[in-house]
Amino acid sequence: MRQPHVDDCVRLTCDLPDLSLHRGQVGVVRSTWCEPLTAYEVEFHAGLDHETRALVMAEQLQVEENQAREITAGA
């Protein structure tokens, strides 16, 4: 499985209850943090008017290849 990059669609592989994020939610990587460990700032949308950004470790994410292609094709 490849590492996420900025603008990749990713799916959570675990719950993040402190942020009310749940396994299976899809978000978009907005930035990569490298120190002291690699983490990704991911933007999640809940409804039309609510957005949550979270720093997520690589092992908590799965890159969604199909959705990335759909978004690119639709742009």
NORJOMO-V720753 format. One record per helix or strand. SS is the DSSP state (~ for helix, > for strand). FROM is the first residue (numbers start at 1). TO is the last residue. If there is no record, write none. Layout:
[[SS & FROM & TO] [SS & FROM & TO]]
This chain:
[[> & 9 & 12] [> & 16 & 16] [~ & 17 & 19] [> & 21 & 21] [> & 26 & 33] [> & 39 & 45] [> & 51 & 57] [~ & 58 & 60] [> & 61 & 63] [~ & 65 & 74]]
